[in-house]
Amino acid sequence: MLSASVQVAPGTAYTIVSMGPASHLGVQVLKETMRSSPDKALVRVVQESVQQHRVTVNNGSRTLGGPLRLGSYTGYLAISPGWQA
């Protein structure tokens, strides 16, 4: 299981990528050039871990996507700005 917290700013879009082998599985957060509404942040998740066959992404109790297979991704989803786990 991989757990990560990221801080997202209002009006900004991000791509969050799960990647790496099981021994170094991690998350990379990429800031996008597109903008969201001023009171929300947009996120999408890309599954690029070759060791994890399916990944489910949650924001608290809300499921953002999954189970995602290698090479799959979610669309952009609006979330509240601030620290997200």
C-alpha positions as CSV (number, residue, x, y, z in Angstrom):
1,M,0.0,0.0,0.0
2,L,1.2,3.5,-0.9
3,S,0.1,6.5,1.1
4,A,1.0,10.1,0.2
5,S,-0.1,13.5,1.2
6,V,0.0,16.4,-1.3
7,Q,-0.9,20.0,-1.0
8,V,-3.0,21.4,-3.9
9,A,-3.7,25.1,-4.5
10,P,-7.1,26.6,-5.5
11,G,-7.4,27.4,-9.2
12,T,-4.6,24.9,-10.1
13,A,-4.6,21.5,-11.9
14,Y,-2.3,18.6,-11.1
15,T,-1.4,15.2,-12.4
16,I,-0.4,12.7,-9.7
17,V,1.6,9.7,-10.9
18,S,2.1,6.4,-9.0
19,M,5.4,4.9,-10.3
20,G,8.4,2.7,-9.5
21,P,9.1,-0.8,-8.4
22,A,7.7,-2.2,-5.2
23,S,10.9,-1.4,-3.3
24,H,10.8,2.3,-4.4
25,L,7.1,2.9,-5.1
26,G,6.4,6.6,-5.0
27,V,4.2,9.4,-6.1
28,Q,5.2,12.3,-8.4
29,V,3.0,15.4,-8.5
30,L,3.1,17.5,-11.7
31,K,1.6,21.0,-11.8
32,E,-0.4,21.5,-15.0
33,T,-0.8,24.8,-17.0
34,M,-4.6,24.6,-17.2
35,R,-6.6,26.3,-14.5
36,S,-9.6,25.3,-12.4
37,S,-12.3,27.4,-10.7
38,P,-10.9,29.7,-8.0
39,D,-12.3,27.6,-5.1
40,K,-11.3,24.1,-6.3
41,A,-8.2,22.2,-7.5
42,L,-8.2,19.7,-10.3
43,V,-6.4,16.4,-10.0
44,R,-6.0,13.4,-12.2
45,V,-4.1,10.2,-11.4
46,V,-1.9,8.1,-13.7
47,Q,-1.0,4.5,-12.8
48,E,2.6,3.8,-13.9
49,S,3.8,1.3,-11.3
50,V,4.9,-2.0,-13.0
51,Q,4.8,-3.8,-9.7
52,Q,1.3,-2.9,-8.6
53,H,-1.2,-4.4,-11.1
54,R,-4.2,-2.3,-9.9
55,V,-4.2,0.9,-7.9
56,T,-7.2,2.5,-6.2
57,V,-6.8,6.2,-5.3
58,N,-8.7,7.7,-2.4
59,N,-9.0,11.2,-1.0
60,G,-10.2,10.5,2.5
61,S,-13.3,8.4,2.1
62,R,-13.9,9.5,-1.5
63,T,-12.6,7.2,-4.2
64,L,-11.0,9.3,-7.0
65,G,-10.3,6.3,-9.3
66,G,-9.6,2.7,-9.5
67,P,-8.8,0.1,-9.7
68,L,-6.5,1.6,-12.3
69,R,-4.3,-0.8,-14.4
70,L,-0.8,0.1,-15.7
71,G,-1.0,2.9,-18.1
72,S,-4.5,4.0,-17.2
73,Y,-5.6,7.3,-15.7
74,T,-8.5,9.2,-14.4
75,G,-10.1,12.3,-15.8
76,Y,-9.6,15.6,-14.0
77,L,-11.6,15.7,-10.7
78,A,-12.4,18.8,-8.7
79,I,-11.3,18.6,-5.0
80,S,-11.0,21.1,-2.2
81,P,-7.7,22.9,-2.0
82,G,-5.2,22.3,0.9
83,W,-3.4,19.2,2.1
84,Q,-4.9,16.0,0.8
85,A,-4.1,12.4,1.9
